[in-house]
Structures are given as structure tokens and as C-alpha cells.
Amino acid sequence: MKNILALTITTALLLIPLSELRAQDNAGASASSASDHPDEIVRMHQQVAAANREYKREVAAAKKVYEHKQAEAKKKRDAAVASAHQRVGQ
């Protein structure tokens, strides 16, 4: 059971950088198309939108890390509680 959990976590952590690389490639493509538009205000709005997309991507990645750490802490707490209950029951 622990091996399966470790394998799942390791796989998930290895896949995160791959998705970030794809997102960075897409961001680079949108940045070059933003500089092609002749209207300065439109370029500004496109750059703001690109910055907002990058921010949201980084926040989503941070949330995933937070949720992972939170799940680990919950497992430790649950194990400690179960251990305490077992000691009292004996």
C-alpha cells in the first residue's frame, strides 16, 4: 500500500514539470502574437491577459502543492489518532 502511494505521488510530481513546460510554450506563442497587433491599447490588454493567465497557472500549481502537503499532514494525524485509540483500547 505504501509503495503504491509513493509511486502515485512520484508520478504526479514528475508530471507537473511537463505540464508547466507546455504552458510556457503556449505563453511564448501568445506573447509574440500580442506584439504583432498594431494597436497599442490592444497589445496592452493582451499582455495583461497573458500576465493574468500566468498568475492563475502559478496559483493553481501552488494550490496543488498545498493540497498535497495537507493530505500528508492529515495522514500523519490520522495515524497518530488511530495509534492513540489502539493504546487506550488495550
C-alpha positions as CSV (number, residue, x, y, z in Angstrom):
1,M,0.0,0.0,0.0
2,K,2.8,2.4,0.9
3,N,4.6,1.5,-2.3
4,I,1.6,2.3,-4.4
5,L,1.1,5.6,-2.7
6,A,4.8,6.5,-3.1
7,L,4.6,5.6,-6.8
8,T,1.5,7.7,-7.3
9,I,3.0,10.7,-5.6
10,T,6.3,10.3,-7.5
11,T,4.4,10.1,-10.8
12,A,2.3,13.1,-10.1
13,L,5.4,15.2,-9.1
14,L,7.1,14.1,-12.3
15,L,4.2,15.1,-14.5
16,I,3.8,18.6,-13.0
17,P,7.0,20.0,-14.7
18,L,5.9,18.5,-18.1
19,S,2.6,20.4,-17.9
20,E,4.5,23.6,-16.9
21,L,6.7,23.3,-20.0
22,R,3.7,23.1,-22.3
23,A,2.1,26.1,-20.6
24,Q,5.3,28.1,-21.0
25,D,5.4,27.2,-24.7
26,N,1.9,28.4,-25.1
27,A,2.6,31.6,-23.2
28,G,5.5,32.4,-25.5
29,A,3.3,32.0,-28.6
30,S,0.7,34.3,-27.2
31,A,3.3,36.9,-26.3
32,S,4.7,37.1,-29.8
33,S,1.2,37.4,-31.3
34,A,0.5,40.2,-28.8
35,S,3.4,42.3,-30.1
36,D,2.1,41.9,-33.7
37,H,-1.0,43.9,-33.2
38,P,-0.7,47.5,-34.4
39,D,-2.9,49.0,-31.7
40,E,-1.0,49.9,-28.6
41,I,-4.0,49.5,-26.3
42,V,-4.9,46.1,-27.7
43,R,-1.3,45.0,-27.1
44,M,-1.5,46.2,-23.5
45,H,-4.7,44.3,-22.9
46,Q,-3.2,41.2,-24.4
47,Q,-0.2,41.5,-22.2
48,V,-2.4,42.0,-19.1
49,A,-4.4,38.9,-20.0
50,A,-1.2,36.9,-20.5
51,A,0.1,38.1,-17.1
52,N,-3.2,37.1,-15.5
53,R,-3.1,33.6,-17.1
54,E,0.5,33.1,-15.8
55,Y,-0.6,34.2,-12.3
56,K,-3.5,31.8,-12.3
57,R,-1.3,29.0,-13.5
58,E,1.2,29.6,-10.7
59,V,-1.6,29.9,-8.1
60,A,-3.1,26.6,-9.3
61,A,0.4,24.9,-9.0
62,A,0.8,26.3,-5.5
63,K,-2.7,25.0,-4.6
64,K,-1.7,21.5,-5.7
65,V,1.4,21.6,-3.6
66,Y,-0.6,22.9,-0.6
67,E,-3.3,20.2,-1.0
68,H,-0.6,17.5,-1.3
69,K,1.1,18.7,1.9
70,Q,-2.3,19.0,3.6
71,A,-3.1,15.4,2.7
72,E,0.2,14.2,4.0
73,A,-0.4,16.0,7.3
74,K,-3.9,14.6,7.6
75,K,-2.5,11.0,7.1
76,K,0.1,11.6,9.8
77,R,-2.6,13.0,12.1
78,D,-5.0,10.1,11.4
79,A,-2.2,7.5,12.1
80,A,-1.4,9.2,15.4
81,V,-5.1,9.3,16.4
82,A,-5.5,5.6,15.4
83,S,-2.4,4.7,17.4
84,A,-3.7,6.6,20.5
85,H,-7.0,4.9,20.2
86,Q,-5.4,1.5,20.0
87,R,-3.3,2.1,23.1
88,V,-6.4,3.1,25.1
89,G,-8.3,0.0,23.9
90,Q,-5.6,-2.4,25.0
